[in-house]
């Protein structure tokens, strides 16, 4: 119960990897705000059935009012905000394509969710964290930033921006006792990735020191670590979790 009585918001947690984050944080004692554009009540109910506390919200991370309401309702229900996991992102529905085939509209959509969303969510929770003089913001980047994965320029660029945002924000909010870090996952077998067939995962496994598929659960421990006091003196960092596919 490393996170007993802490309050954690997990964006994009109605399904997939975000759901795994929410369940794991709850298992460690956190009160979890499950928020997404999709229906979040099933995950919140799952947490409650396991003996935890949860609040289900529907939030559009690209909309200021929606994000501000997320923070307000969290404080109204639980009285504080200790952890923000900026997980919401567009990935699973993207098609690989040459950069000159990416439309301006698609580029803007990716940047709005994957970058602006992090900015708005962080901006919404920091005032409460300042009052508490503590807090942990955990941004989810991607191992593609380290490899320059081709035919995915908009996604890779957005995740590179997450790393830059993490470092800059860490310097601004550090004096208030707030930590900001990012996790760079490797190719992970989420539900969306599984639909792309086994060959994609086989190629990823071949690049790793640890020769197996990466599962969402492989990331959850790092989220808990960064949310807990065990990482109290760590900020502005990128932690790569990919089984040794890349070294940083």
ROKOL-261606 format. One record per atom (N, C-alpha, C, O): y, z, x; residue in three letters. Coordinates in steps of 0.2 Angstrom, whole numbers, plus 5000, padded with zeros to 4 digits. Atoms other than C-alpha are relative to their C-alpha. Layout:
YZXALA
...
***
This chain:
499450005004UNK
500050005000UNK
500650005004UNK
501050045004UNK
499550004996UNK
501249955013UNK
500749994997UNK
501250005000UNK
499450015004UNK
502549905000UNK
500150044994UNK
500550024989UNK
500049965006UNK
502450044988UNK
500750014998UNK
501250035002UNK
499349995003UNK
504050054977UNK
500549955002UNK
501149955000UNK
499550054998UNK
504849904985UNK
500049944994UNK
499549944990UNK
499950055005UNK
505449764973UNK
500149935004UNK
500549925008UNK
500050064997UNK
505049584978UNK
500049944995UNK
499749944990UNK
499950065004UNK
505649414970UNK
499649955004UNK
499749945010UNK
500450064997UNK
504449264974UNK
500249944995UNK
500049944990UNK
499950075004UNK
505149094968UNK
499549965001UNK
499149965006UNK
500550045000UNK
504048964964UNK
499350035000UNK
498850005003UNK
500649965000UNK
502649084960UNK
499650004994UNK
499150044993UNK
500450015006UNK
501949024944UNK
499349975001UNK
498849974997UNK
500750034998UNK
500448934953UNK
500049995007UNK
500550015011UNK
500150024993UNK
499748884970UNK
500250065005UNK
500050115003UNK
499949954994UNK
500348974986UNK
500450054998UNK
500350114999UNK
499549955003UNK
501749064977UNK
499750054996UNK
499850114997UNK
500449955004UNK
500549144965UNK
499650055005UNK
499650115004UNK
500449964995UNK
499449204980UNK
500550055003UNK
500350115004UNK
499549954997UNK
501049284988UNK
500150054995UNK
500150114997UNK
499949955005UNK
501449374972UNK
499550054999UNK
499650114998UNK
500649955001UNK
499749444969UNK
499950045006UNK
499750105005UNK
500149964994UNK
499649504987UNK
500550055001UNK
500450115003UNK
499449955000UNK
501349584987UNK
499950064995UNK
500050124996UNK
500149955005UNK
500849674971UNK
499450045002UNK
499450105001UNK
500649964997UNK
499149734979UNK
500250055005UNK
499950105006UNK
499749954995UNK
500249814992UNK
500550054997UNK
500850095001UNK
499549955003UNK
501249914980UNK
500649974997UNK
501050014994UNK
499350025002UNK
502749804977UNK
500049984992UNK
499549964989UNK
499850025007UNK
503549774960UNK
500249935000UNK
500749925004UNK
499950074998UNK
503549584959UNK
500349974994UNK
500149974988UNK
499650055005UNK
504749464950UNK
499749935001UNK
499849905006UNK
500350075000UNK
503749304946UNK
500549964997UNK
500649964991UNK
499550055003UNK
504949164944UNK
499949935002UNK
499749925008UNK
500250074999UNK
504748984943UNK
500449964994UNK
500649994989UNK
499850045005UNK
505348834932UNK
499449994995UNK
499549984989UNK
500650015004UNK
503548834925UNK
499950074996UNK
500350124998UNK
500249945003UNK
502748974914UNK
499850055005UNK
499350045008UNK
500249954995UNK
502649134924UNK
499750064997UNK
499450105000UNK
500349945003UNK
501949254911UNK
499350015002UNK
499150075003UNK
500749994998UNK
500149224916UNK
499950035006UNK
499550085007UNK
500049974993UNK
500449274934UNK
500250074999UNK
499950125002UNK
499749935001UNK
501449424928UNK
499450044997UNK
499350104999UNK
500549965004UNK
500049474916UNK
499450025005UNK
499150075005UNK
500549994995UNK
498749454930UNK
500250065005UNK
499750105006UNK
499849954996UNK
499749574941UNK
499950074996UNK
499750124999UNK
500049945004UNK
499849704927UNK
499350024998UNK
499150084998UNK
500749995001UNK
498049684923UNK
499650045006UNK
499150075005UNK
500349974994UNK
497649734941UNK
500450075002UNK
500350105007UNK
499749934999UNK
498749894939UNK
500750005003UNK
501050055004UNK
499350014997UNK
500449824946UNK
500549994995UNK
500449994989UNK
499450015004UNK
502149804939UNK
500349935001UNK
500349915007UNK
499750064999UNK
502949634936UNK
500549984995UNK
500450004989UNK
499550025005UNK
504349544928UNK
499949925000UNK
500049895006UNK
500050085001UNK
504149354922UNK
500749974998UNK
500949994993UNK
499450035002UNK
505649254923UNK
500049925001UNK
499549905005UNK
500050074999UNK
506049064922UNK
500749995003UNK
501250005000UNK
499350014996UNK
507349014935UNK
500049935003UNK
499549915006UNK
499850064997UNK
508048854941UNK
500450015006UNK
501050035006UNK
499649984994UNK
508448884959UNK
500649955002UNK
500949975007UNK
499450054998UNK
509648734960UNK
500650024996UNK
501149994997UNK
499449985005UNK
510748814946UNK
500350075001UNK
499950125001UNK
499749934998UNK
511948954951UNK
499950054994UNK
499750114996UNK
500149955005UNK
511949034934UNK
499350034999UNK
499250094998UNK
500749985000UNK
510049034933UNK
499850055005UNK
499550105004UNK
500149964994UNK
509949114950UNK
500350075000UNK
500050125001UNK
499649945001UNK
511249244947UNK
499750044995UNK
499650114995UNK
500349965005UNK
510349294931UNK
499350035003UNK
499250095001UNK
500649974997UNK
508749314941UNK
500150065004UNK
499750115003UNK
499849944997UNK
509549434952UNK
500250064996UNK
500050124997UNK
499749955005UNK
510449534938UNK
499450034996UNK
499450094995UNK
500549985004UNK
508849544928UNK
499550045004UNK
499250095002UNK
500449964996UNK
507849604943UNK
500350075001UNK
499950125001UNK
499649944999UNK
509149744946UNK
500050044994UNK
499950104994UNK
500049975006UNK
509249784928UNK
499350034998UNK
499350084995UNK
500749985001UNK
507349804927UNK
499750065005UNK
499550115003UNK
500249964994UNK
506949884944UNK
500550045004UNK
500350095008UNK
499549964996UNK
508549954951UNK
500249985007UNK
500750005009UNK
499950024993UNK
508449864967UNK
499749935002UNK
499349914998UNK
500350064998UNK
507949704977UNK
499950025008UNK
500350025012UNK
500149994993UNK
507049734993UNK
499749945004UNK
499849935010UNK
500350064996UNK
506149564997UNK
500249944995UNK
500149944989UNK
500050075004UNK
506549384992UNK
499649955004UNK
499749945010UNK
500450064997UNK
505249254996UNK
500249944997UNK
500149924991UNK
499850075002UNK
506049084995UNK
499549955001UNK
499449915006UNK
500650055000UNK
504448984991UNK
500149944996UNK
499849894998UNK
499950065004UNK
505048864978UNK
500249945004UNK
500749945008UNK
499950074996UNK
505048684985UNK
499649954997UNK
499149964993UNK
500450065002UNK
504548514981UNK
499649975006UNK
499949965011UNK
500450024994UNK
503048454991UNK
499449964997UNK
499349904998UNK
500650035002UNK
501448414981UNK
500049944997UNK
499649904997UNK
499950065003UNK
502148274971UNK
500349945004UNK
500349895002UNK
499650054996UNK
502948184985UNK
499449955003UNK
498949975004UNK
500550064997UNK
502148014991UNK
500349995007UNK
500949995009UNK
499850034993UNK
502147965010UNK
500349934999UNK
500049894996UNK
499750065000UNK
503347825012UNK
500449995006UNK
500750045009UNK
499650014994UNK
504347745026UNK
500750034998UNK
500950034992UNK
499449975002UNK
506047825027UNK
500549954996UNK
500949984992UNK
499650055004UNK
506947665021UNK
499849984993UNK
500149944990UNK
500350005007UNK
505947675005UNK
500250064996UNK
500050064990UNK
499849945004UNK
506647845000UNK
500749994997UNK
501149975000UNK
499450015003UNK
507947824987UNK
500550065001UNK
500350125003UNK
499549954999UNK
509547924988UNK
499950064995UNK
500050114996UNK
500149955005UNK
509148014972UNK
499450045001UNK
499550105000UNK
500649964998UNK
507448074978UNK
500250045006UNK
500050105006UNK
499749964995UNK
508348134994UNK
500450064998UNK
500250115000UNK
499649945003UNK
509548234984UNK
499650054997UNK
499850114997UNK
500449965004UNK
508248304973UNK
499650055005UNK
499650115004UNK
500449954996UNK
507248374988UNK
500550055004UNK
500350105004UNK
499549954997UNK
508848444997UNK
500250054995UNK
500350114997UNK
499849955006UNK
509348524980UNK
499550065000UNK
499750124999UNK
500549945001UNK
507748624978UNK
499850035007UNK
499850095007UNK
500349974994UNK
507148644996UNK
500550045005UNK
500450085009UNK
499549974996UNK
508848695004UNK
500550034996UNK
500650094997UNK
499549975004UNK
510148724991UNK
499750064996UNK
500050114995UNK
500349945003UNK
508948834982UNK
499950065004UNK
500050125001UNK
500149954995UNK
508648944997UNK
500750045000UNK
500850105000UNK
499349974999UNK
510548964999UNK
500250044994UNK
500550094994UNK
499849975006UNK
510849004981UNK
499650074999UNK
499950124997UNK
500449945001UNK
509449134980UNK
500250055005UNK
500250115003UNK
499849954995UNK
509949214996UNK
500750034998UNK
500850094999UNK
499349985002UNK
511749224990UNK
500050054995UNK
500450094994UNK
500049965006UNK
511249304974UNK
499750075001UNK
499950124998UNK
500449944999UNK
510149444981UNK
500450045006UNK
500350105006UNK
499749964994UNK
511249494997UNK
500450054998UNK
500450115001UNK
499649945002UNK
512549594987UNK
499650064999UNK
499850125001UNK
500449945001UNK
511249714981UNK
499750035006UNK
499650095007UNK
500349984994UNK
510349714998UNK
500550045004UNK
500450095008UNK
499549964996UNK
512049765006UNK
500150074997UNK
500250115001UNK
499949945003UNK
512249904994UNK
499450055003UNK
499650115004UNK
500549964998UNK
510549964999UNK
500050015008UNK
499650065011UNK
500050014993UNK
510849925018UNK
499349995002UNK
499150015008UNK
500750024998UNK
509149855019UNK
499849944995UNK
500049934990UNK
500350065004UNK
508149695013UNK
499749965005UNK
499849955011UNK
500350054996UNK
507049565019UNK
500049934996UNK
499749934991UNK
500150075003UNK
507249375015UNK
499549965004UNK
499649965010UNK
500550034997UNK
505749275019UNK
500049924998UNK
499949914992UNK
499950075002UNK
506049085019UNK
499349965002UNK
499049985008UNK
500650034998UNK
504548965019UNK
500249935003UNK
500549894999UNK
499950064997UNK
504748815031UNK
499449965000UNK
499049964995UNK
500650055000UNK
503348695037UNK
499949995007UNK
500449985011UNK
500250024993UNK
502448655053UNK
500249935001UNK
500149915007UNK
499850074999UNK
502948475050UNK
500749995004UNK
500849945007UNK
499450004996UNK
504648525058UNK
499849995007UNK
500249965011UNK
500249994993UNK
503748555074UNK
499749935003UNK
499649925009UNK
500450064999UNK
502748385073UNK
500449944999UNK
500249885001UNK
499650065002UNK
504048265066UNK
499649964996UNK
499549904997UNK
500550035004UNK
502748215053UNK
500349934997UNK
500849944994UNK
499750075002UNK
503048025049UNK
499949994992UNK
499550024989UNK
500050035007UNK
503347945032UNK
500150064995UNK
499950064989UNK
499949945004UNK
503948115025UNK
500750035002UNK
500850095002UNK
499449984996UNK
505748115032UNK
500450054995UNK
500750104998UNK
499549965004UNK
506648195017UNK
499750085000UNK
500150125000UNK
500349935000UNK
505348345016UNK
500150035007UNK
500350095007UNK
499949974993UNK
505348375035UNK
500750025002UNK
500850075005UNK
499349994999UNK
507248365036UNK
500250064996UNK
500550114999UNK
499849945004UNK
507348495022UNK
499750065003UNK
500050115003UNK
500349944997UNK
506148615031UNK
500350015006UNK
500350075008UNK
499649984994UNK
507148595047UNK
500650044998UNK
500850085002UNK
499449975003UNK
508648645037UNK
499850084999UNK
500350125000UNK
500249935001UNK
507648805032UNK
500050045006UNK
500350105006UNK
500049964994UNK
507448855050UNK
500750015002UNK
500950075004UNK
499349994998UNK
509348825054UNK
500350054995UNK
500750104998UNK
499749955005UNK
509848925038UNK
499750075002UNK
500150125001UNK
500349944998UNK
508649065043UNK
500450035006UNK
500650095005UNK
499749974994UNK
509449085060UNK
500750024999UNK
501050075001UNK
499349985001UNK
511249075054UNK
500150064995UNK
500550104997UNK
499949955005UNK
511049185039UNK
499850075004UNK
500150125002UNK
500249944997UNK
510149315050UNK
500650035004UNK
500650105004UNK
499549974996UNK
511649335061UNK
500650034996UNK
500950074998UNK
499449985005UNK
512849355046UNK
499850074997UNK
500250114996UNK
500149955004UNK
511849485037UNK
499650065004UNK
499550115001UNK
500349954996UNK
511049585051UNK
500350065000UNK
500050125000UNK
499649945000UNK
512449705052UNK
499950054994UNK
500150114994UNK
500149965007UNK
512049765034UNK
499250025000UNK
499150054994UNK
500649985000UNK
510249795039UNK
499549964996UNK
498949984994UNK
500450055003UNK
509549635031UNK
499749965005UNK
500049935009UNK
500350054995UNK
508249535040UNK
499949934996UNK
499749934990UNK
500250075002UNK
507949345038UNK
499649975004UNK
499749965010UNK
500550034996UNK
506449265044UNK
499749944996UNK
499749934990UNK
500350065003UNK
505449105041UNK
499349995002UNK
499150015008UNK
500750024999UNK
503649055040UNK
499949935000UNK
500149894996UNK
500150074999UNK
503048885046UNK
499249994999UNK
498950005004UNK
500750015002UNK
501348855037UNK
499749935003UNK
500149885003UNK
500350064999UNK
500148725043UNK
499749974994UNK
499949994988UNK
500350035006UNK
499248605031UNK
499650054997UNK
499050074999UNK
500449945003UNK
498648725018UNK
499749974993UNK
500049934990UNK
500450035006UNK
497348685004UNK
500250044994UNK
499950084991UNK
499749985007UNK
498448724989UNK
499649954995UNK
499349904997UNK
500350055006UNK
497948644972UNK
500249935001UNK
499849895000UNK
499750064999UNK
499148504975UNK
499749965006UNK
499549905005UNK
500350034994UNK
498448464992UNK
499349984999UNK
499149935002UNK
500750025002UNK
496648464986UNK
499949944997UNK
499449904998UNK
500050065004UNK
497048324975UNK
500049935004UNK
499949885002UNK
499950054996UNK
497348214990UNK
499449985004UNK
499449935008UNK
500750024997UNK
495548214995UNK
499950045007UNK
500350065010UNK
500249964995UNK
494548295009UNK
500249975007UNK
500350015012UNK
499850034994UNK
495048175023UNK
500650025003UNK
500750035009UNK
499449974998UNK
496748235024UNK
499950075004UNK
500250085009UNK
500149934997UNK
496148415027UNK
499649995006UNK
499750035011UNK
500450014995UNK
494848355039UNK
500449985007UNK
500350005012UNK
499650024995UNK
496148275050UNK
500450065003UNK
500650075009UNK
499749944998UNK
497148435050UNK
499650055004UNK
499850085009UNK
500549954996UNK
495648545055UNK
499949985007UNK
499950025011UNK
500250024993UNK
495348435070UNK
500550015005UNK
500450015011UNK
499549994996UNK
497048475077UNK
500050085002UNK
500550095006UNK
499949935000UNK
496748665076UNK
499550035006UNK
499050015007UNK
500549964996UNK
496048795088UNK
499550034996UNK
498950034998UNK
500549975004UNK
495248875074UNK
499849954995UNK
500249924991UNK
500350065003UNK
494148745066UNK
499850014993UNK
499250014991UNK
500249995008UNK
494248775047UNK
500649984996UNK
501249984999UNK
499450025005UNK
495348735032UNK
500550075000UNK
500250125000UNK
499549945001UNK
496948845030UNK
500150014993UNK
500249964989UNK
500049985007UNK
496948935014UNK
500750044998UNK
501050065003UNK
499449975002UNK
498449005004UNK
500050085002UNK
500550115004UNK
500149934998UNK
497749185008UNK
500250015007UNK
500350065009UNK
499950004992UNK
497949145027UNK
500850015001UNK
501050045006UNK
499349994999UNK
499849155024UNK
500350064997UNK
500850094999UNK
499849945003UNK
499949305013UNK
500150065004UNK
500650105003UNK
499949944995UNK
499749435027UNK
500650005004UNK
500950055005UNK
499350014997UNK
501249365036UNK
500550024996UNK
501050054998UNK
499549995005UNK
502249375020UNK
500150085000UNK
500650115000UNK
500049925001UNK
501749565018UNK
500350035007UNK
500750075006UNK
499749974993UNK
502149595037UNK
500750005000UNK
501150045002UNK
499350015000UNK
503849525035UNK
500450044995UNK
501050054995UNK
499749965006UNK
504149615019UNK
500050085002UNK
500450114999UNK
500149934999UNK
503649785026UNK
500450025006UNK
500849995010UNK
499649974995UNK
504449905038UNK
499749995007UNK
500050005012UNK
500350024993UNK
503149845052UNK
500449955003UNK
500449945010UNK
499650054997UNK
504349705055UNK
500850025000UNK
501249985000UNK
499349975001UNK
505949815054UNK
500549975005UNK
501149975004UNK
499650024994UNK
506649745071UNK
499949935001UNK
500049915007UNK
500250074999UNK
506149565068UNK
500549964995UNK
500549974989UNK
499650045004UNK
507449445062UNK
500249935003UNK
500249935009UNK
499850064997UNK
508049265064UNK
499449965003UNK
499549915007UNK
500650034997UNK
506249215069UNK
499649954995UNK
499649954989UNK
500550045003UNK
505049075064UNK
499350025002UNK
499150015008UNK
500749994999UNK
503249125063UNK
499549944998UNK
499549934992UNK
500550055002UNK
501948985064UNK
499350024998UNK
499050065002UNK
500749985002UNK
500349005054UNK
499649944999UNK
499749914993UNK
500450075001UNK
499248855057UNK
499450005003UNK
499149945004UNK
500750014996UNK
497648905066UNK
500149975007UNK
499549965010UNK
500050034994UNK
498348845082UNK
500149935001UNK
499849905005UNK
499950085000UNK
498848665078UNK
500649995004UNK
500649935007UNK
499450014996UNK
500548685086UNK
500250075003UNK
500050125000UNK
499849944997UNK
501248815098UNK
500850005000UNK
501149955002UNK
499350005001UNK
503048875096UNK
500250075004UNK
500850085004UNK
***
